[in-house]
Amino acid sequence: MNEALLRSLTPSVLGVLVRRGADFAAAEDAVQDALVEAVRVWPSGPSPSSRLRSSRGDPIRDPKAWLITAAWRKFLDATRADTARRRREDLVDEEPAPGPAPAVDDTLQLYFLCAHPSLTPSSAVALTLRAVGGLTTRQIARAYLVPEATMAQRISRAKRTVSGVRFDRPGDVATVLRVLYLVFNEGYSGDIDLSAEAIRLTRQLAAAIDHPEVSGLLALMLLHHARRAGRTAPDGSLVPLAEQDRSRWDTTLIAEGIGILQAALARDRLGEFQAQAAIAALHADAPTAGETDWPQIVEWYDELARLTDNPVVRLNRAVAIGEADGPRAGLAALAALDESLPRHTAVAAYLHERDGDLSTAARLYAEAALKAPSLPERDHLTRQAARLNTHHRH
C-alpha cells in the first residue's frame, strides 16, 4: 500500500462524492472508510499505480477510480441505514457504473471549505489535515498531543459546521494560507512531521491555484525547513541563527525556495508571505552570520509592517535595526512597543547584551526564561543568563 498515493488522492475523491450529492460530513466519513479498505486490500510497499493489484490479484489500473467506487459504496451503505427512504432510493438509483475517474479536481474547493471563516483556527487545522491531508484522527490527535476522542469531537463539530456550505462557493486564499502556516509551525510531534505535511499540502495548493501568496508561503516554508537540521544541538538544545552550522542547511531546499520566491515577486503583487520569505531568503543566502544583509532585512520588515501592522513584526524589526544600525537604535525601536508582547523581554536582553550592559541583560534573560512558551526556549534563555552572570563575576 502506497500511503503517499492514498493521501494525495483523498481530496479529489472527497470532492467527487460531494458533487454527486453526498453531504460533506457523510462523504468525509465514507472516504476515510475507503482509505481503511484500501490499506487492507492494496499491496504493501510503493508501486507504480499501473501495476497495483488488490489482495485478490485483480489489477488496480486507476487507484483514484477504485477509491471513488469504494467510498461511494461506503456512503450508500451508510445511507441505507438512514431513515430518509426517498433520498436513499434516489441515491441508489444514481449509483454510477465503475469506470475512469472524472477529470474534475475539487482539491481547491476542499481547501476553502476546510478553512471556512465559521471554523476556529484549531478546527480548521484538524479538518484540513483529515479531509485534505488524508490523516487519520488518531494521527492528528497524536501530533497535537490530545486524546483521540477529543480530536474526533473537534473534527465532527467542524464537519457539522461546514456541511451546509455550498461546495462551489469562492473561498478565501488568505485564510487557507494562515491555516497551512499554523500546521507548519507545529513542527514534528507524534508519528507525523507536520512541517513536512504542511509543505506537501502547500505544494498541492500551488498546483491547484496560480497565486503569488501561495508561492510566497511555499517559499517561506522551504527556506525555514532548510535550516531545520541546524536549529538544535545533539542534546536537543536550541542553537540561535547566528551560531548555526550553515553546512547543515539543505541547499537544495534553499535554492528551490529562492527560485519560487523570485518568480512570485516578479509578478509585483506583494503579500505578507512573500515579504517573510524574502527575509528568510536573505538569512539563507548569507555565507556567514556576519555577512547577513541587515539593512535590506530592515527594509523588508518595513514592507511587512506596512502590509500587516503586526506588533510581532515590529518586534522582529527592532532586532534587525539593532543589527543594522547598532543596539541603541534597536532599543529605541523596542521602546515604542508594548512590553507584554511575547519575547519582548528576550529581545531587550539580547540588545542590552549587544550594547555591553551585561548585568541588565542577565536579569532580562532570567525574566524572559520565566515567560518562555516552550521548554527548549526556557532552557536556552536560562543558559544565557547563567553565562552572563558567570562572566560578570569574573
CORPEVEN-V37388 format. One record per helix or strand of 2 or more residues. SS is the DSSP state (H for helix, E for strand). FROM is the first residue (numbers start at 1). LEN is the number of residues. Records with the same first field share a line. If there is no record, write none. Layout:
SS=FROM-LEN + FROM-LEN
//
This chain:
H=3-17 + 24-18 + 49-3 + 63-18 + 85-9 + 107-8 + 121-12 + 137-7 + 148-15 + 173-13 + 194-15 + 212-15 + 228-3 + 241-3 + 246-3 + 251-15 + 272-14 + 289-3 + 294-15 + 311-15 + 327-9 + 344-11 + 358-14 + 375-19
E=52-3 + 59-2 + 188-2 + 192-2
//
